[in-house]
């Protein structure tokens, strides 16, 4: 087990809390934000930031905001106008996507997407997902290792979402790059290069989607499985999406299903190397006995949820107060911009016993990695399925995998505050 960081002294916790600025983050914070989150929970759980926004780190406070969608809006037009410029591709994308909207747009789009992500539809995806994962593992075995992100974790959700939208395989090459650039523009602070690349990626993605949508209008797919056809046709007898809503939510679907699932798989396989006793316990439960398949599935599902709690793929959420209100006893004015720190809430000792320990059989585990309330992730069941299949089959195939390649290269983190994951993780198959 890796050494657990000792509790901070009161003086040090106060210093970290008082110095914290989401727009001025150090490399040390990006590598390991959890000591700072602990200091904030202890000293300033509802912290007024230098830019006037508010930063929440306690589980109860984050849940309060998630629950109260009438007071705390997800609409980002006020926030993103100054950030991107109201005539930019990034502004048009993010202010039309499902996650950054309130009803009625949120309700219409979510209903259409959920109609294609039923329990039955997700169950029917499992054989194809197993085949995809095994083909990736075959390739890794042939070369004796590779990169956990490029060769495995990122390849899975790109194919799954590509299948949901029925994007031709030959067209999927640019998808990961577009997604990384568009999501990277959500970071608290942006360079001019990041902003330009984000706008360029939205524009290029839209150019591609316009052609794809036109083709799908001419040749519809099965709306029970083809999300794009479902979004185009809308609910029978109901309101259809505007063209801008349709196109921007196709981009959202790729982004939402890609980066977070990539991070889940990559973070999990790195965590298991750092917590060898948890890896050993999981491996012992994965011995190939057919009678234990249901128990193994349940254990892997618990493990996936613990990986999501321990290293939340998405660390930050945002809301805007529509009226004067209070959170954690602190008054917030109407218009206050609020950052919900999911990563801190998921390590709150008031909610989770021994929160800094990875416990793969943790139950109950009411983590917030999928959000909460009306904006809870529409694809959570699909993400759990992808995580369970990917992690379980990887461990069975390569139980002795080791991080770093022959040159001794170490894992490289993504260097982002909102989305916590790795850019590369060289490994040997073992």
Residue, then its C-alpha position, 0 to 999 in steps of 0.5 A: x500500500x502506498x504511504x498515506x499522507x499524514x494529516x496536515x497541521x492546522x497552520x499548514x491547512x490554513x496556509x494551503x486554503x488561504x493560498x488556493x486559487x483555481x486559476x493559479x494551480x501548481x504542478x504539485x497540485x495537478x499531480x496530487x490535489x487531495x491534500x489541498x482539498x482536505x485543507x479546504x474542507x477543514x478550513x474553508x469548505x465554502x471558499x470565496x475565490x479571488x475572482x469572486x466565485x465560490x469553491x465547495x469541497x464538502x460532500x453535503x454541500x455539493x449534494x445540496x447544490x446538485x439537488x436544488x436545480x431551481x436555485x442553481x442553474x447549469x446554463x453557462x451563457x453568463x460564465x462562458x461569454x467572457x471566457x470564449x466570446x459569444x460568437x466563438x465555436x466553443x461558446x456555441x457548443x458548450x452553451x447548447x450541450x446537454x450538460x450545460x443547460x437547464x430545462x426545457x433543452x436539457x429535458x428534451x435531449x436527455x429523454x432522446x438519449x436515454x431512449x437509446x441507452x435502456x438496460x436492454x440496449x446496454x446489455x446487447x452491447x456487451x458481446x461487441x464490447x468483449x470482442x473489442x476489448x479482446x482484440x485490443x488485448x491481442x494486439x498488446x500481447x503481440x507486442x509485449x506491452x504498450x501504452x495503457x491510454x493510447x493502446x487500450x483505455x482511449x480506444x474503447x470509448x471512442x469505438x463505443x460512442x462511434x458505434x452509438x452514433x454509427x460513425x464509419x470506422x474510417x472516420x474515427x481517427x480525429x475523434x480523440x484529438x477533437x475531444x481532448x481539445x474541446x474538453x481542455x477548453x473547460x479548464x479554469x485557465x486557458x492559454x491562447x493556443x488552447x483556446x484556438x485549438x478548441x475553437x478549431x476542433x469544434x469547427x472541424x467536428x461540425x463540418x464532419x457532422x453536417x455531412x454525417x447528419x445529411x447522410x443519416x437523414x437520407x438513410x436512417x438507422x434503427x432509432x433503438x440503437x442509433x442515437x444519431x437517428x434518434x436525435x434526428x427523428x425526435x420523439x414520435x409526435x413530439x418536438x424535434x431538436x433544432x439543427x444547432x442543438x442536434x449537432x452540438x449534442x452529437x459532439x457532447x455525446x462523444x466528449x462525455x463518453x470518451x474522456x471520463x471513461x478513458x480516465x476511469x480505465x487508465x486511473x484504475x489500472x495505475x491505482x492497482x499497481x499502487x495498491x498491490x494488496x487490492x490488486x491481489x484480492x481482485x485477481x483472486x476473485x477473478x479465477x475462471x470459475x463459471x459459477x462465480x460469474x455473477x459474483x465476479x460481475x458484482x465485485x467488478x462493479x463495486x471496484x469500478x465505483x471505488x475507482x471512480x470515487x478514489x480518482x474521480x474522472x471528472x473532478x469539477x462541476x459548475x453552477x450559477x445561483x439564480x437567487x440569494x441563497x446559502x450553502x453550508x451556512x455561507x450566504x451566496x448572492x444571486x449570480x454567484x458562480x459556484x464550483x462543485x469539487x467532486x474530487x474533494x467531496x468523494x474524499x470527505x470523511x464525513x461521508x466515506x470511512x477512511x476516504x484516502x484508502x482504496x477499498x475495492x469492496x466498499x459498500x455503500x459507495x454513494x460517490x458523486x463521479x456521475x453527478x447527482x439529481x437531474x443532471x446525473x450522467x445519462x450514460x452511467x450504466x454504459x460507463x460501468x459496463x465499459x469499466x467492468x469489461x475492460x478492467x476485468x479482462x485486462x487483469x485476466x489477460x495480464x495479471x503481472x503487468x508492470x508500469x513503464x517500458x524498457x526505457x523506464x518511462x513513467x506515467x504522464x498525467x494530463x496536467x488538468x484540474x477538471x478531468x483527472x487522468x493520464x496522457x500516457x502510461x507505458x507498460x509491459x504486459x508481464 
